[in-house]
C-alpha cells in the first residue's frame, strides 16, 4: 500500500460523496484500505491525509449553547 494510492482513493471517494472527504471508518468500508495501512506510516491523523488530498477535513459536532437548551427545556415543560 503506497501513499499515492491512498490519496487517489481519498479523492475518488470524496468526489463520489459530493466533494466531502469521508471519515476513516467509512473510507475503510468503501475501499478496504485499513486504518493501519496509513496510520503511523504516512499520517498520524486522518485529517492530515484528507487535507493532503486537497479536501477540508470533517469537523467535530459542536455542543449546543446553554441558552438554546434552556429554551427547549422551557418549551417542553
mmJSON file of the N, C-alpha and C atoms, coordinates in Angstrom:
{"data_MODEL":{"atom_site":{
"group_PDB":["ATOM","ATOM","ATOM","ATOM","ATOM","ATOM","ATOM","ATOM","ATOM","ATOM","ATOM","ATOM","ATOM","ATOM","ATOM","ATOM","ATOM","ATOM","ATOM","ATOM","ATOM","ATOM","ATOM","ATOM","ATOM","ATOM","ATOM","ATOM","ATOM","ATOM","ATOM","ATOM","ATOM","ATOM","ATOM","ATOM","ATOM","ATOM","ATOM","ATOM","ATOM","ATOM","ATOM","ATOM","ATOM","ATOM","ATOM","ATOM","ATOM","ATOM","ATOM","ATOM","ATOM","ATOM","ATOM","ATOM","ATOM","ATOM","ATOM","ATOM","ATOM","ATOM","ATOM","ATOM","ATOM","ATOM","ATOM","ATOM","ATOM","ATOM","ATOM","ATOM","ATOM","ATOM","ATOM","ATOM","ATOM","ATOM","ATOM","ATOM","ATOM","ATOM","ATOM","ATOM","ATOM","ATOM","ATOM","ATOM","ATOM","ATOM","ATOM","ATOM","ATOM","ATOM","ATOM","ATOM","ATOM","ATOM","ATOM","ATOM","ATOM","ATOM","ATOM","ATOM","ATOM","ATOM","ATOM","ATOM","ATOM","ATOM","ATOM","ATOM","ATOM","ATOM","ATOM","ATOM","ATOM","ATOM","ATOM","ATOM","ATOM","ATOM","ATOM","ATOM","ATOM","ATOM","ATOM","ATOM","ATOM","ATOM","ATOM","ATOM","ATOM","ATOM","ATOM","ATOM","ATOM","ATOM","ATOM","ATOM","ATOM","ATOM","ATOM","ATOM","ATOM","ATOM","ATOM","ATOM","ATOM","ATOM","ATOM","ATOM","ATOM","ATOM","ATOM","ATOM","ATOM","ATOM","ATOM","ATOM","ATOM","ATOM","ATOM","ATOM","ATOM","ATOM","ATOM","ATOM","ATOM","ATOM","ATOM","ATOM","ATOM","ATOM","ATOM","ATOM","ATOM","ATOM","ATOM","ATOM","ATOM","ATOM","ATOM","ATOM","ATOM","ATOM","ATOM","ATOM","ATOM","ATOM","ATOM","ATOM","ATOM","ATOM","ATOM","ATOM","ATOM","ATOM","ATOM","ATOM","ATOM","ATOM","ATOM","ATOM","ATOM","ATOM","ATOM","ATOM","ATOM","ATOM","ATOM","ATOM","ATOM","ATOM","ATOM","ATOM","ATOM","ATOM","ATOM","ATOM","ATOM","ATOM","ATOM","ATOM","ATOM","ATOM","ATOM","ATOM","ATOM","ATOM","ATOM"],
"id":[1,2,3,4,5,6,7,8,9,10,11,12,13,14,15,16,17,18,19,20,21,22,23,24,25,26,27,28,29,30,31,32,33,34,35,36,37,38,39,40,41,42,43,44,45,46,47,48,49,50,51,52,53,54,55,56,57,58,59,60,61,62,63,64,65,66,67,68,69,70,71,72,73,74,75,76,77,78,79,80,81,82,83,84,85,86,87,88,89,90,91,92,93,94,95,96,97,98,99,100,101,102,103,104,105,106,107,108,109,110,111,112,113,114,115,116,117,118,119,120,121,122,123,124,125,126,127,128,129,130,131,132,133,134,135,136,137,138,139,140,141,142,143,144,145,146,147,148,149,150,151,152,153,154,155,156,157,158,159,160,161,162,163,164,165,166,167,168,169,170,171,172,173,174,175,176,177,178,179,180,181,182,183,184,185,186,187,188,189,190,191,192,193,194,195,196,197,198,199,200,201,202,203,204,205,206,207,208,209,210,211,212,213,214,215,216,217,218,219,220,221,222,223,224,225,226,227,228,229,230,231],
"type_symbol":["N","C","C","N","C","C","N","C","C","N","C","C","N","C","C","N","C","C","N","C","C","N","C","C","N","C","C","N","C","C","N","C","C","N","C","C","N","C","C","N","C","C","N","C","C","N","C","C","N","C","C","N","C","C","N","C","C","N","C","C","N","C","C","N","C","C","N","C","C","N","C","C","N","C","C","N","C","C","N","C","C","N","C","C","N","C","C","N","C","C","N","C","C","N","C","C","N","C","C","N","C","C","N","C","C","N","C","C","N","C","C","N","C","C","N","C","C","N","C","C","N","C","C","N","C","C","N","C","C","N","C","C","N","C","C","N","C","C","N","C","C","N","C","C","N","C","C","N","C","C","N","C","C","N","C","C","N","C","C","N","C","C","N","C","C","N","C","C","N","C","C","N","C","C","N","C","C","N","C","C","N","C","C","N","C","C","N","C","C","N","C","C","N","C","C","N","C","C","N","C","C","N","C","C","N","C","C","N","C","C","N","C","C","N","C","C","N","C","C","N","C","C","N","C","C","N","C","C","N","C","C"],
"label_atom_id":["N","CA","C","N","CA","C","N","CA","C","N","CA","C","N","CA","C","N","CA","C","N","CA","C","N","CA","C","N","CA","C","N","CA","C","N","CA","C","N","CA","C","N","CA","C","N","CA","C","N","CA","C","N","CA","C","N","CA","C","N","CA","C","N","CA","C","N","CA","C","N","CA","C","N","CA","C","N","CA","C","N","CA","C","N","CA","C","N","CA","C","N","CA","C","N","CA","C","N","CA","C","N","CA","C","N","CA","C","N","CA","C","N","CA","C","N","CA","C","N","CA","C","N","CA","C","N","CA","C","N","CA","C","N","CA","C","N","CA","C","N","CA","C","N","CA","C","N","CA","C","N","CA","C","N","CA","C","N","CA","C","N","CA","C","N","CA","C","N","CA","C","N","CA","C","N","CA","C","N","CA","C","N","CA","C","N","CA","C","N","CA","C","N","CA","C","N","CA","C","N","CA","C","N","CA","C","N","CA","C","N","CA","C","N","CA","C","N","CA","C","N","CA","C","N","CA","C","N","CA","C","N","CA","C","N","CA","C","N","CA","C","N","CA","C","N","CA","C","N","CA","C","N","CA","C","N","CA","C","N","CA","C","N","CA","C","N","CA","C"],
"label_alt_id":[null,null,null,null,null,null,null,null,null,null,null,null,null,null,null,null,null,null,null,null,null,null,null,null,null,null,null,null,null,null,null,null,null,null,null,null,null,null,null,null,null,null,null,null,null,null,null,null,null,null,null,null,null,null,null,null,null,null,null,null,null,null,null,null,null,null,null,null,null,null,null,null,null,null,null,null,null,null,null,null,null,null,null,null,null,null,null,null,null,null,null,null,null,null,null,null,null,null,null,null,null,null,null,null,null,null,null,null,null,null,null,null,null,null,null,null,null,null,null,null,null,null,null,null,null,null,null,null,null,null,null,null,null,null,null,null,null,null,null,null,null,null,null,null,null,null,null,null,null,null,null,null,null,null,null,null,null,null,null,null,null,null,null,null,null,null,null,null,null,null,null,null,null,null,null,null,null,null,null,null,null,null,null,null,null,null,null,null,null,null,null,null,null,null,null,null,null,null,null,null,null,null,null,null,null,null,null,null,null,null,null,null,null,null,null,null,null,null,null,null,null,null,null,null,null,null,null,null,null,null,null],
"label_comp_id":["UNK","UNK","UNK","UNK","UNK","UNK","UNK","UNK","UNK","UNK","UNK","UNK","UNK","UNK","UNK","UNK","UNK","UNK","UNK","UNK","UNK","UNK","UNK","UNK","UNK","UNK","UNK","UNK","UNK","UNK","UNK","UNK","UNK","UNK","UNK","UNK","UNK","UNK","UNK","UNK","UNK","UNK","UNK","UNK","UNK","UNK","UNK","UNK","UNK","UNK","UNK","UNK","UNK","UNK","UNK","UNK","UNK","UNK","UNK","UNK","UNK","UNK","UNK","UNK","UNK","UNK","UNK","UNK","UNK","UNK","UNK","UNK","UNK","UNK","UNK","UNK","UNK","UNK","UNK","UNK","UNK","UNK","UNK","UNK","UNK","UNK","UNK","UNK","UNK","UNK","UNK","UNK","UNK","UNK","UNK","UNK","UNK","UNK","UNK","UNK","UNK","UNK","UNK","UNK","UNK","UNK","UNK","UNK","UNK","UNK","UNK","UNK","UNK","UNK","UNK","UNK","UNK","UNK","UNK","UNK","UNK","UNK","UNK","UNK","UNK","UNK","UNK","UNK","UNK","UNK","UNK","UNK","UNK","UNK","UNK","UNK","UNK","UNK","UNK","UNK","UNK","UNK","UNK","UNK","UNK","UNK","UNK","UNK","UNK","UNK","UNK","UNK","UNK","UNK","UNK","UNK","UNK","UNK","UNK","UNK","UNK","UNK","UNK","UNK","UNK","UNK","UNK","UNK","UNK","UNK","UNK","UNK","UNK","UNK","UNK","UNK","UNK","UNK","UNK","UNK","UNK","UNK","UNK","UNK","UNK","UNK","UNK","UNK","UNK","UNK","UNK","UNK","UNK","UNK","UNK","UNK","UNK","UNK","UNK","UNK","UNK","UNK","UNK","UNK","UNK","UNK","UNK","UNK","UNK","UNK","UNK","UNK","UNK","UNK","UNK","UNK","UNK","UNK","UNK","UNK","UNK","UNK","UNK","UNK","UNK","UNK","UNK","UNK","UNK","UNK","UNK"],
"label_asym_id":["A","A","A","A","A","A","A","A","A","A","A","A","A","A","A","A","A","A","A","A","A","A","A","A","A","A","A","A","A","A","A","A","A","A","A","A","A","A","A","A","A","A","A","A","A","A","A","A","A","A","A","A","A","A","A","A","A","A","A","A","A","A","A","A","A","A","A","A","A","A","A","A","A","A","A","A","A","A","A","A","A","A","A","A","A","A","A","A","A","A","A","A","A","A","A","A","A","A","A","A","A","A","A","A","A","A","A","A","A","A","A","A","A","A","A","A","A","A","A","A","A","A","A","A","A","A","A","A","A","A","A","A","A","A","A","A","A","A","A","A","A","A","A","A","A","A","A","A","A","A","A","A","A","A","A","A","A","A","A","A","A","A","A","A","A","A","A","A","A","A","A","A","A","A","A","A","A","A","A","A","A","A","A","A","A","A","A","A","A","A","A","A","A","A","A","A","A","A","A","A","A","A","A","A","A","A","A","A","A","A","A","A","A","A","A","A","A","A","A","A","A","A","A","A","A","A","A","A","A","A","A"],
"label_entity_id":["1","1","1","1","1","1","1","1","1","1","1","1","1","1","1","1","1","1","1","1","1","1","1","1","1","1","1","1","1","1","1","1","1","1","1","1","1","1","1","1","1","1","1","1","1","1","1","1","1","1","1","1","1","1","1","1","1","1","1","1","1","1","1","1","1","1","1","1","1","1","1","1","1","1","1","1","1","1","1","1","1","1","1","1","1","1","1","1","1","1","1","1","1","1","1","1","1","1","1","1","1","1","1","1","1","1","1","1","1","1","1","1","1","1","1","1","1","1","1","1","1","1","1","1","1","1","1","1","1","1","1","1","1","1","1","1","1","1","1","1","1","1","1","1","1","1","1","1","1","1","1","1","1","1","1","1","1","1","1","1","1","1","1","1","1","1","1","1","1","1","1","1","1","1","1","1","1","1","1","1","1","1","1","1","1","1","1","1","1","1","1","1","1","1","1","1","1","1","1","1","1","1","1","1","1","1","1","1","1","1","1","1","1","1","1","1","1","1","1","1","1","1","1","1","1","1","1","1","1","1","1"],
"label_seq_id":[1,1,1,2,2,2,3,3,3,4,4,4,5,5,5,6,6,6,7,7,7,8,8,8,9,9,9,10,10,10,11,11,11,12,12,12,13,13,13,14,14,14,15,15,15,16,16,16,17,17,17,18,18,18,19,19,19,20,20,20,21,21,21,22,22,22,23,23,23,24,24,24,25,25,25,26,26,26,27,27,27,28,28,28,29,29,29,30,30,30,31,31,31,32,32,32,33,33,33,34,34,34,35,35,35,36,36,36,37,37,37,38,38,38,39,39,39,40,40,40,41,41,41,42,42,42,43,43,43,44,44,44,45,45,45,46,46,46,47,47,47,48,48,48,49,49,49,50,50,50,51,51,51,52,52,52,53,53,53,54,54,54,55,55,55,56,56,56,57,57,57,58,58,58,59,59,59,60,60,60,61,61,61,62,62,62,63,63,63,64,64,64,65,65,65,66,66,66,67,67,67,68,68,68,69,69,69,70,70,70,71,71,71,72,72,72,73,73,73,74,74,74,75,75,75,76,76,76,77,77,77],
"pdbx_PDB_ins_code":[null,null,null,null,null,null,null,null,null,null,null,null,null,null,null,null,null,null,null,null,null,null,null,null,null,null,null,null,null,null,null,null,null,null,null,null,null,null,null,null,null,null,null,null,null,null,null,null,null,null,null,null,null,null,null,null,null,null,null,null,null,null,null,null,null,null,null,null,null,null,null,null,null,null,null,null,null,null,null,null,null,null,null,null,null,null,null,null,null,null,null,null,null,null,null,null,null,null,null,null,null,null,null,null,null,null,null,null,null,null,null,null,null,null,null,null,null,null,null,null,null,null,null,null,null,null,null,null,null,null,null,null,null,null,null,null,null,null,null,null,null,null,null,null,null,null,null,null,null,null,null,null,null,null,null,null,null,null,null,null,null,null,null,null,null,null,null,null,null,null,null,null,null,null,null,null,null,null,null,null,null,null,null,null,null,null,null,null,null,null,null,null,null,null,null,null,null,null,null,null,null,null,null,null,null,null,null,null,null,null,null,null,null,null,null,null,null,null,null,null,null,null,null,null,null,null,null,null,null,null,null],
"Cartn_x":[0.858,0.0,0.905,0.759,1.581,0.726,1.406,0.761,-0.045,0.509,-0.173,-1.5,-1.529,-2.767,-3.833,-3.43,-4.384,-4.936,-4.081,-4.534,-5.498,-5.207,-6.14,-7.499,-7.486,-8.745,-9.493,-8.775,-9.43,-10.122,-9.438,-10.025,-11.225,-11.1,-12.195,-13.436,-13.253,-14.413,-15.003,-14.159,-14.664,-15.486,-15.011,-15.765,-17.094,-17.099,-18.348,-19.287,-18.748,-19.528,-19.834,-19.897,-20.247,-19.13,-17.885,-16.76,-16.4,-16.967,-16.694,-15.942,-14.794,-14.0,-14.723,-14.523,-15.131,-14.329,-14.969,-14.249,-13.458,-12.472,-11.604,-12.334,-13.346,-14.075,-14.876,-15.571,-16.34,-15.402,-14.277,-13.275,-12.786,-12.545,-12.103,-13.157,-14.435,-15.522,-15.627,-15.482,-15.642,-14.471,-13.252,-12.065,-11.311,-11.503,-10.729,-9.345,-9.046,-7.767,-7.93,-7.194,-7.371,-6.652,-7.074,-6.506,-4.993,-4.53,-3.087,-2.309,-3.004,-2.311,-1.756,-2.355,-1.897,-1.418,-2.024,-1.709,-0.279,0.48,1.845,2.851,2.377,3.275,3.372,2.199,2.149,1.597,0.616,-0.022,-0.338,-0.398,-0.805,-2.255,-2.822,-4.24,-4.886,-6.113,-6.841,-7.057,-7.263,-7.485,-6.274,-5.068,-3.879,-3.906,-4.354,-4.447,-5.479,-6.625,-7.693,-7.231,-6.569,-6.048,-5.004,-4.133,-3.109,-3.731,-4.886,-5.592,-6.341,-6.357,-6.962,-8.361,-8.772,-10.11,-10.022,-11.093,-11.182,-11.693,-10.999,-11.458,-12.778,-13.508,-14.776,-14.516,-15.47,-15.356,-16.177,-15.728,-16.485,-17.758,-18.797,-20.033,-19.786,-20.393,-20.223,-21.397,-21.165,-22.202,-23.214,-24.444,-25.463,-25.157,-25.529,-25.401,-26.349,-25.937,-26.769,-28.116,-28.112,-29.352,-30.333,-29.831,-30.671,-31.297,-30.492,-31.016,-32.051,-31.792,-32.767,-34.076,-33.977,-35.2,-36.009,-35.375,-36.076,-36.697,-35.964,-36.481,-37.734,-37.719,-38.885,-40.072,-39.83,-40.924,-41.514,-40.686,-41.157,-42.021,-41.607,-42.34,-43.447],
"Cartn_y":[-1.173,0.0,1.236,2.066,3.276,4.525,5.591,6.858,7.418,7.336,7.875,7.159,5.858,5.094,5.536,5.724,6.146,7.531,8.443,9.788,9.737,8.901,8.75,8.247,7.295,6.756,7.793,8.6,9.672,10.62,10.992,11.902,11.272,10.017,9.341,9.252,8.824,8.672,10.017,11.025,12.36,12.93,12.757,13.25,12.523,11.223,10.458,10.857,11.495,11.928,13.425,13.97,15.379,16.335,15.891,16.766,16.839,15.941,15.913,14.628,14.776,13.61,12.735,11.446,10.503,10.441,10.017,9.705,8.422,8.148,6.997,5.668,5.565,4.29,3.999,4.997,4.799,4.613,5.327,5.161,3.71,3.15,1.758,0.812,1.053,0.219,0.3,1.505,1.727,1.199,1.277,0.982,-0.272,-0.71,-1.834,-1.43,-0.135,0.372,0.544,-0.243,-0.284,0.864,1.111,2.148,2.003,0.79,0.59,0.56,0.663,0.823,2.235,3.194,4.585,5.16,4.743,5.335,4.998,6.025,5.837,5.647,5.333,5.175,6.47,7.045,8.258,9.45,9.207,10.277,9.771,10.698,10.323,10.708,11.523,11.898,11.781,11.309,11.175,12.541,13.559,14.899,15.371,14.965,15.318,14.657,13.421,12.701,13.364,13.698,14.333,15.704,16.448,17.765,17.636,16.649,16.447,16.053,15.402,15.032,16.217,17.345,18.549,18.857,18.219,18.444,18.954,19.587,20.074,18.927,18.608,17.513,17.857,16.813,16.989,17.577,18.344,18.941,18.137,18.165,17.51,18.325,17.641,18.326,19.2,20.365,21.275,21.141,21.416,21.323,22.455,22.192,23.23,24.284,25.499,26.608,26.38,26.758,26.577,27.287,28.481,29.224,28.48,27.871,27.096,25.921,25.211,24.057,24.467,25.58,26.052,26.448,27.094,27.471,26.245,25.184,23.958,23.286,23.338,22.779,23.52,24.85,25.66,25.293,25.107,24.743,23.383,22.464,21.12,21.158,21.946,22.0,22.998],
"Cartn_z":[0.0,0.0,0.0,-1.017,-1.052,-0.863,-0.503,-0.167,-1.346,-2.538,-3.723,-3.972,-3.761,-3.943,-2.939,-1.7,-0.667,-0.991,-1.429,-1.782,-2.964,-3.951,-5.09,-4.62,-3.691,-3.175,-2.331,-1.575,-0.816,-1.785,-2.839,-3.845,-4.53,-4.922,-5.619,-4.737,-3.494,-2.607,-2.215,-2.064,-1.728,-2.88,-4.101,-5.257,-5.398,-5.112,-5.15,-4.023,-2.991,-1.83,-1.897,-3.085,-3.247,-2.874,-2.961,-2.661,-1.19,-0.402,1.039,1.354,2.006,2.379,3.386,3.268,4.199,5.495,6.556,7.78,7.561,8.415,8.152,8.248,9.079,9.188,7.918,7.431,6.201,5.007,5.011,3.966,3.939,5.107,5.195,4.638,4.969,4.452,2.933,2.396,0.957,0.135,0.683,-0.116,0.298,1.531,2.029,2.521,2.463,2.972,4.473,5.23,6.673,7.373,8.583,9.443,9.538,9.779,9.962,8.65,7.52,6.242,6.103,6.773,6.668,7.992,9.11,10.412,10.832,11.137,11.588,10.469,9.275,8.126,7.334,7.056,6.241,7.009,7.879,8.643,10.05,10.987,12.339,12.607,11.716,11.832,10.46,10.439,9.19,8.539,9.351,8.803,7.998,8.377,7.599,6.227,6.166,4.889,3.984,4.537,3.762,3.265,4.11,3.735,2.613,2.711,1.683,0.346,0.391,-0.832,-1.44,-0.732,-1.278,-0.792,0.279,0.817,2.241,2.67,4.041,4.911,6.0,6.868,7.554,7.903,8.606,9.991,10.468,11.801,12.784,14.011,15.076,15.327,15.761,16.118,17.335,17.327,18.454,19.409,20.676,21.703,21.52,21.95,21.922,22.976,22.691,23.624,24.805,26.024,27.214,27.076,26.507,26.317,25.427,24.378,23.465,24.205,24.986,25.722,26.77,27.455,28.454,27.786,26.638,25.894,25.522,25.074,24.701,25.935,27.051,28.292,28.755,28.627,28.99,28.099,26.83,25.903,26.224,26.653,26.989,28.255,29.246,30.496,30.362],
"occupancy":[1.0,1.0,1.0,1.0,1.0,1.0,1.0,1.0,1.0,1.0,1.0,1.0,1.0,1.0,1.0,1.0,1.0,1.0,1.0,1.0,1.0,1.0,1.0,1.0,1.0,1.0,1.0,1.0,1.0,1.0,1.0,1.0,1.0,1.0,1.0,1.0,1.0,1.0,1.0,1.0,1.0,1.0,1.0,1.0,1.0,1.0,1.0,1.0,1.0,1.0,1.0,1.0,1.0,1.0,1.0,1.0,1.0,1.0,1.0,1.0,1.0,1.0,1.0,1.0,1.0,1.0,1.0,1.0,1.0,1.0,1.0,1.0,1.0,1.0,1.0,1.0,1.0,1.0,1.0,1.0,1.0,1.0,1.0,1.0,1.0,1.0,1.0,1.0,1.0,1.0,1.0,1.0,1.0,1.0,1.0,1.0,1.0,1.0,1.0,1.0,1.0,1.0,1.0,1.0,1.0,1.0,1.0,1.0,1.0,1.0,1.0,1.0,1.0,1.0,1.0,1.0,1.0,1.0,1.0,1.0,1.0,1.0,1.0,1.0,1.0,1.0,1.0,1.0,1.0,1.0,1.0,1.0,1.0,1.0,1.0,1.0,1.0,1.0,1.0,1.0,1.0,1.0,1.0,1.0,1.0,1.0,1.0,1.0,1.0,1.0,1.0,1.0,1.0,1.0,1.0,1.0,1.0,1.0,1.0,1.0,1.0,1.0,1.0,1.0,1.0,1.0,1.0,1.0,1.0,1.0,1.0,1.0,1.0,1.0,1.0,1.0,1.0,1.0,1.0,1.0,1.0,1.0,1.0,1.0,1.0,1.0,1.0,1.0,1.0,1.0,1.0,1.0,1.0,1.0,1.0,1.0,1.0,1.0,1.0,1.0,1.0,1.0,1.0,1.0,1.0,1.0,1.0,1.0,1.0,1.0,1.0,1.0,1.0,1.0,1.0,1.0,1.0,1.0,1.0,1.0,1.0,1.0,1.0,1.0,1.0,1.0,1.0,1.0,1.0,1.0,1.0],
"B_iso_or_equiv":[0.0,0.0,0.0,0.0,0.0,0.0,0.0,0.0,0.0,0.0,0.0,0.0,0.0,0.0,0.0,0.0,0.0,0.0,0.0,0.0,0.0,0.0,0.0,0.0,0.0,0.0,0.0,0.0,0.0,0.0,0.0,0.0,0.0,0.0,0.0,0.0,0.0,0.0,0.0,0.0,0.0,0.0,0.0,0.0,0.0,0.0,0.0,0.0,0.0,0.0,0.0,0.0,0.0,0.0,0.0,0.0,0.0,0.0,0.0,0.0,0.0,0.0,0.0,0.0,0.0,0.0,0.0,0.0,0.0,0.0,0.0,0.0,0.0,0.0,0.0,0.0,0.0,0.0,0.0,0.0,0.0,0.0,0.0,0.0,0.0,0.0,0.0,0.0,0.0,0.0,0.0,0.0,0.0,0.0,0.0,0.0,0.0,0.0,0.0,0.0,0.0,0.0,0.0,0.0,0.0,0.0,0.0,0.0,0.0,0.0,0.0,0.0,0.0,0.0,0.0,0.0,0.0,0.0,0.0,0.0,0.0,0.0,0.0,0.0,0.0,0.0,0.0,0.0,0.0,0.0,0.0,0.0,0.0,0.0,0.0,0.0,0.0,0.0,0.0,0.0,0.0,0.0,0.0,0.0,0.0,0.0,0.0,0.0,0.0,0.0,0.0,0.0,0.0,0.0,0.0,0.0,0.0,0.0,0.0,0.0,0.0,0.0,0.0,0.0,0.0,0.0,0.0,0.0,0.0,0.0,0.0,0.0,0.0,0.0,0.0,0.0,0.0,0.0,0.0,0.0,0.0,0.0,0.0,0.0,0.0,0.0,0.0,0.0,0.0,0.0,0.0,0.0,0.0,0.0,0.0,0.0,0.0,0.0,0.0,0.0,0.0,0.0,0.0,0.0,0.0,0.0,0.0,0.0,0.0,0.0,0.0,0.0,0.0,0.0,0.0,0.0,0.0,0.0,0.0,0.0,0.0,0.0,0.0,0.0,0.0,0.0,0.0,0.0,0.0,0.0,0.0],
"pdbx_formal_charge":[null,null,null,null,null,null,null,null,null,null,null,null,null,null,null,null,null,null,null,null,null,null,null,null,null,null,null,null,null,null,null,null,null,null,null,null,null,null,null,null,null,null,null,null,null,null,null,null,null,null,null,null,null,null,null,null,null,null,null,null,null,null,null,null,null,null,null,null,null,null,null,null,null,null,null,null,null,null,null,null,null,null,null,null,null,null,null,null,null,null,null,null,null,null,null,null,null,null,null,null,null,null,null,null,null,null,null,null,null,null,null,null,null,null,null,null,null,null,null,null,null,null,null,null,null,null,null,null,null,null,null,null,null,null,null,null,null,null,null,null,null,null,null,null,null,null,null,null,null,null,null,null,null,null,null,null,null,null,null,null,null,null,null,null,null,null,null,null,null,null,null,null,null,null,null,null,null,null,null,null,null,null,null,null,null,null,null,null,null,null,null,null,null,null,null,null,null,null,null,null,null,null,null,null,null,null,null,null,null,null,null,null,null,null,null,null,null,null,null,null,null,null,null,null,null,null,null,null,null,null,null],
"auth_seq_id":[1,1,1,2,2,2,3,3,3,4,4,4,5,5,5,6,6,6,7,7,7,8,8,8,9,9,9,10,10,10,11,11,11,12,12,12,13,13,13,14,14,14,15,15,15,16,16,16,17,17,17,18,18,18,19,19,19,20,20,20,21,21,21,22,22,22,23,23,23,24,24,24,25,25,25,26,26,26,27,27,27,28,28,28,29,29,29,30,30,30,31,31,31,32,32,32,33,33,33,34,34,34,35,35,35,36,36,36,37,37,37,38,38,38,39,39,39,40,40,40,41,41,41,42,42,42,43,43,43,44,44,44,45,45,45,46,46,46,47,47,47,48,48,48,49,49,49,50,50,50,51,51,51,52,52,52,53,53,53,54,54,54,55,55,55,56,56,56,57,57,57,58,58,58,59,59,59,60,60,60,61,61,61,62,62,62,63,63,63,64,64,64,65,65,65,66,66,66,67,67,67,68,68,68,69,69,69,70,70,70,71,71,71,72,72,72,73,73,73,74,74,74,75,75,75,76,76,76,77,77,77],
"auth_comp_id":["UNK","UNK","UNK","UNK","UNK","UNK","UNK","UNK","UNK","UNK","UNK","UNK","UNK","UNK","UNK","UNK","UNK","UNK","UNK","UNK","UNK","UNK","UNK","UNK","UNK","UNK","UNK","UNK","UNK","UNK","UNK","UNK","UNK","UNK","UNK","UNK","UNK","UNK","UNK","UNK","UNK","UNK","UNK","UNK","UNK","UNK","UNK","UNK","UNK","UNK","UNK","UNK","UNK","UNK","UNK","UNK","UNK","UNK","UNK","UNK","UNK","UNK","UNK","UNK","UNK","UNK","UNK","UNK","UNK","UNK","UNK","UNK","UNK","UNK","UNK","UNK","UNK","UNK","UNK","UNK","UNK","UNK","UNK","UNK","UNK","UNK","UNK","UNK","UNK","UNK","UNK","UNK","UNK","UNK","UNK","UNK","UNK","UNK","UNK","UNK","UNK","UNK","UNK","UNK","UNK","UNK","UNK","UNK","UNK","UNK","UNK","UNK","UNK","UNK","UNK","UNK","UNK","UNK","UNK","UNK","UNK","UNK","UNK","UNK","UNK","UNK","UNK","UNK","UNK","UNK","UNK","UNK","UNK","UNK","UNK","UNK","UNK","UNK","UNK","UNK","UNK","UNK","UNK","UNK","UNK","UNK","UNK","UNK","UNK","UNK","UNK","UNK","UNK","UNK","UNK","UNK","UNK","UNK","UNK","UNK","UNK","UNK","UNK","UNK","UNK","UNK","UNK","UNK","UNK","UNK","UNK","UNK","UNK","UNK","UNK","UNK","UNK","UNK","UNK","UNK","UNK","UNK","UNK","UNK","UNK","UNK","UNK","UNK","UNK","UNK","UNK","UNK","UNK","UNK","UNK","UNK","UNK","UNK","UNK","UNK","UNK","UNK","UNK","UNK","UNK","UNK","UNK","UNK","UNK","UNK","UNK","UNK","UNK","UNK","UNK","UNK","UNK","UNK","UNK","UNK","UNK","UNK","UNK","UNK","UNK","UNK","UNK","UNK","UNK","UNK","UNK"],
"auth_asym_id":["A","A","A","A","A","A","A","A","A","A","A","A","A","A","A","A","A","A","A","A","A","A","A","A","A","A","A","A","A","A","A","A","A","A","A","A","A","A","A","A","A","A","A","A","A","A","A","A","A","A","A","A","A","A","A","A","A","A","A","A","A","A","A","A","A","A","A","A","A","A","A","A","A","A","A","A","A","A","A","A","A","A","A","A","A","A","A","A","A","A","A","A","A","A","A","A","A","A","A","A","A","A","A","A","A","A","A","A","A","A","A","A","A","A","A","A","A","A","A","A","A","A","A","A","A","A","A","A","A","A","A","A","A","A","A","A","A","A","A","A","A","A","A","A","A","A","A","A","A","A","A","A","A","A","A","A","A","A","A","A","A","A","A","A","A","A","A","A","A","A","A","A","A","A","A","A","A","A","A","A","A","A","A","A","A","A","A","A","A","A","A","A","A","A","A","A","A","A","A","A","A","A","A","A","A","A","A","A","A","A","A","A","A","A","A","A","A","A","A","A","A","A","A","A","A","A","A","A","A","A","A"],
"auth_atom_id":["N","CA","C","N","CA","C","N","CA","C","N","CA","C","N","CA","C","N","CA","C","N","CA","C","N","CA","C","N","CA","C","N","CA","C","N","CA","C","N","CA","C","N","CA","C","N","CA","C","N","CA","C","N","CA","C","N","CA","C","N","CA","C","N","CA","C","N","CA","C","N","CA","C","N","CA","C","N","CA","C","N","CA","C","N","CA","C","N","CA","C","N","CA","C","N","CA","C","N","CA","C","N","CA","C","N","CA","C","N","CA","C","N","CA","C","N","CA","C","N","CA","C","N","CA","C","N","CA","C","N","CA","C","N","CA","C","N","CA","C","N","CA","C","N","CA","C","N","CA","C","N","CA","C","N","CA","C","N","CA","C","N","CA","C","N","CA","C","N","CA","C","N","CA","C","N","CA","C","N","CA","C","N","CA","C","N","CA","C","N","CA","C","N","CA","C","N","CA","C","N","CA","C","N","CA","C","N","CA","C","N","CA","C","N","CA","C","N","CA","C","N","CA","C","N","CA","C","N","CA","C","N","CA","C","N","CA","C","N","CA","C","N","CA","C","N","CA","C","N","CA","C","N","CA","C","N","CA","C","N","CA","C","N","CA","C","N","CA","C"],
"pdbx_PDB_model_num":[1,1,1,1,1,1,1,1,1,1,1,1,1,1,1,1,1,1,1,1,1,1,1,1,1,1,1,1,1,1,1,1,1,1,1,1,1,1,1,1,1,1,1,1,1,1,1,1,1,1,1,1,1,1,1,1,1,1,1,1,1,1,1,1,1,1,1,1,1,1,1,1,1,1,1,1,1,1,1,1,1,1,1,1,1,1,1,1,1,1,1,1,1,1,1,1,1,1,1,1,1,1,1,1,1,1,1,1,1,1,1,1,1,1,1,1,1,1,1,1,1,1,1,1,1,1,1,1,1,1,1,1,1,1,1,1,1,1,1,1,1,1,1,1,1,1,1,1,1,1,1,1,1,1,1,1,1,1,1,1,1,1,1,1,1,1,1,1,1,1,1,1,1,1,1,1,1,1,1,1,1,1,1,1,1,1,1,1,1,1,1,1,1,1,1,1,1,1,1,1,1,1,1,1,1,1,1,1,1,1,1,1,1,1,1,1,1,1,1,1,1,1,1,1,1,1,1,1,1,1,1]
}}}
